[in-house]
């Protein structure tokens, strides 16, 4: 079974090779594959979470069609852009410890 970290790295690599300008944006974001279980019986769905700073999120969201296309080609369901600046203020968030180089 392929790990979520590996899928996130592959997603970033494919985007960078096929769409260099969009790949440059992802260099400033934290990309994570998120698992969700839905339905009866529960079915595993994987989607891409892109954590961006408040100043980067609009630029990344403008490229969402490109990102979604790559994600679907890789068998991932969707791409979600999240404002990491707000998450960092949340005392329960582990994002700051997970990717300290971005903050």
Buried (B, 14 or more C-beta within 10 A) or exposed (E): EEEEEEBBEBBBEBBBEEBEEBBEBBEEBBBBBBEEEEEEEEEEBBBBBBBBBEEBBEBBEEBBEBBBBBBEEBEBBBBBBBEBBEBBEEEEBEBBEEBEEBB
